[in-house]
């Protein structure tokens, strides 16, 4: 409806008359309201998107930390070059490797069989949470000598006799007393020596 259609109103009303397009105003109000609602929804969606991204980022970070923890649990270091796939297990809580006196004893035991540290891999189980399976995957030992280590704690469910070589599948096991006991007891040293001589490569450097 055009504005001139209301020209007759001053003749009916004695006071000033003002023209207001009510329909247009309602549209403007409605449009303004919808625009406000749209902006609010958009802001909410942006907030939700940011929150979701933060949650995903946190989950990835947590998973990364767990993977890092798992890796550190199963990883381990060893001494020697493992040329003979000969694994030696020790338990030294005070330091990374053997004490000097224990190191001399072990060096002498190896030398008696014409071996050196290059032929073995020495693992201090007090410094790792790795299982024997973890060690096997990395070192592929064919012979294992345990000096005072309870191999059940490494996941080996077998009963062993001291100084009696026991072959389980492709691995020959020898369980010995710890170095403290060996230092003071020649009988135990002889028992270990007798057991080691049953390893083919122990007295044959060509194997």
C-alpha positions in Angstrom: 0.0 0.0 0.0 1.4 3.4 -1.0 1.9 6.3 1.4 -0.5 8.6 -0.6 -3.4 6.2 0.2 -3.3 7.7 3.8 -3.5 11.4 2.7 -7.1 11.6 3.9 -6.2 10.9 7.5 -5.4 14.5 8.5 -9.0 15.3 7.7 -10.3 12.7 10.1 -7.9 13.2 13.0 -7.2 16.6 14.4 -3.7 15.6 15.8 -0.6 15.0 13.8 -0.6 11.6 12.1 2.6 9.6 11.5 3.0 6.8 9.0 4.5 3.5 10.2 5.0 0.5 8.0 4.1 -2.1 10.7 4.5 -5.1 8.4 8.0 -4.0 7.3 9.0 -3.4 10.9 7.9 -6.9 11.9 10.0 -8.3 9.1 13.0 -6.3 10.3 12.5 -7.4 13.9 12.1 -11.1 12.8 15.1 -10.9 10.5 17.2 -9.2 13.2 16.1 -11.9 15.7 17.0 -14.7 13.3 20.3 -13.1 12.6 21.1 -13.0 16.3 20.1 -16.6 16.7 22.2 -17.6 13.8 25.2 -15.8 15.2 24.6 -17.5 18.6 24.4 -20.9 17.0 27.5 -20.2 14.9 29.4 -19.2 18.1 28.2 -22.3 19.9 29.3 -24.5 17.0 32.7 -22.7 16.9 33.0 -23.4 20.7 32.0 -27.0 20.3 34.5 -27.5 17.4 37.3 -26.0 19.4 36.4 -28.1 22.4 36.3 -31.3 20.2 39.7 -30.4 18.8 41.1 -29.9 22.2 39.7 -33.3 23.4 41.1 -35.1 20.3 44.5 -33.4 20.9 44.4 -34.5 24.5 43.6 -38.1 23.6 46.5 -38.1 21.1 48.8 -36.7 23.7 47.7 -39.3 26.3 48.1 -42.1 23.8 51.6 -40.8 22.9 52.6 -40.7 26.5 51.3 -44.3 27.1 53.2 -45.6 24.0 56.3 -43.8 25.3 55.8 -45.4 28.8 55.3 -48.9 27.2 58.4 -48.5 25.1 60.5 -47.6 28.2 59.1 -50.5 30.1 60.2 -53.1 27.5 63.3 -51.5 26.3 66.7 -52.5 27.8 70.4 -52.0 27.4 73.1 -54.7 27.5 76.9 -55.0 27.7 78.9 -57.0 25.3 78.6 -57.7 21.5 76.7 -61.0 21.8 78.8 -62.7 19.1 78.0 -66.2 20.6 74.3 -65.4 21.4 75.3 -66.1 25.0 73.0 -64.2 27.4 74.1 -63.5 31.0 71.6 -62.3 33.5 72.7 -60.4 36.6 71.0 -58.3 39.3 72.9 -55.3 40.4 70.7 -52.7 42.2 73.4 -50.2 43.1 74.9 -49.5 39.7 74.3 -50.1 36.0 76.9 -52.9 35.6 78.8 -55.3 37.8 81.0 -54.2 40.7 84.7 -54.4 40.0 85.2 -57.6 42.0 82.2 -59.3 40.3 83.4 -58.1 36.9 86.8 -59.7 37.5 85.2 -63.0 38.5 83.0 -63.0 35.4 85.9 -62.1 33.1 87.8 -65.1 34.6 84.9 -67.4 34.1 84.6 -66.4 30.5 88.4 -66.6 29.9 88.4 -70.1 31.2 86.2 -71.0 28.2 88.2 -68.9 25.8 85.5 -66.3 25.7 85.4 -62.6 26.2 82.8 -59.8 26.7 82.5 -59.6 23.0 80.9 -63.0 22.9 78.2 -62.3 25.5 75.3 -60.0 26.2 75.0 -59.0 29.9 71.7 -57.6 31.1 71.1 -56.1 34.5 67.5 -57.1 35.2 67.4 -54.6 38.1 67.4 -51.8 35.6 64.7 -52.9 33.3 61.1 -54.2 33.2 61.7 -56.2 30.0 60.6 -59.8 30.0 62.7 -62.7 28.7 60.6 -62.7 25.6 61.6 -59.0 25.0 65.2 -60.0 25.4 64.9 -63.1 23.1 63.4 -61.0 20.3 66.3 -58.7 20.4 69.3 -61.0 21.2 68.2 -64.5 20.0 70.2 -66.3 22.8 71.0 -70.0 22.4 72.5 -70.1 25.9 71.5 -68.3 29.1 73.4 -68.2 32.4 71.6 -66.6 35.4 73.6 -65.3 38.3 71.2 -65.2 41.2 68.2 -64.1 39.1 64.8 -65.6 39.5 63.9 -66.2 35.9 60.2 -66.7 36.8 60.0 -63.0 37.3 61.0 -62.6 33.6 58.2 -64.8 32.5 60.0 -68.2 32.3 57.6 -70.7 34.0 60.1 -73.5 34.6 61.8 -75.1 37.6 65.6 -75.3 37.2 68.2 -77.1 39.2 71.3 -75.2 40.2 74.3 -75.9 37.9 72.4 -78.4 35.8 72.2 -77.4 32.1 68.6 -77.6 31.0 67.6 -77.3 27.4 64.2 -75.8 26.6 63.5 -75.8 22.9 66.6 -74.1 21.4 67.9 -72.5 24.6 70.2 -74.1 27.2 69.8 -72.6 30.6 72.3 -72.7 33.5 71.2 -71.3 36.9 74.0 -70.2 39.2 74.2 -68.6 42.7 74.9 -64.8 42.7 78.5 -63.5 42.6 78.6 -62.9 46.4 78.1 -66.6 47.0 80.6 -67.6 44.2 83.3 -65.4 45.7 83.4 -67.3 49.0 82.6 -70.9 47.9 84.9 -72.9 45.6 82.4 -75.7 45.4 79.8 -73.4 43.8 82.5 -72.2 41.4 83.3 -75.8 40.4 79.6 -76.5 39.9 79.3 -73.6 37.5 82.5 -74.5 35.7 81.3 -78.1 35.2 77.9 -76.8 33.8 79.6 -74.4 31.5 81.8 -77.0 29.9 78.6 -78.7 28.6 78.1 -75.7 26.3 79.6 -76.6 22.9 81.2 -73.2 22.3 82.5 -72.7 25.8 85.8 -74.5 25.2 85.8 -74.3 21.4 86.5 -70.7 20.1 85.7 -71.8 16.5 82.0 -72.4 17.3 
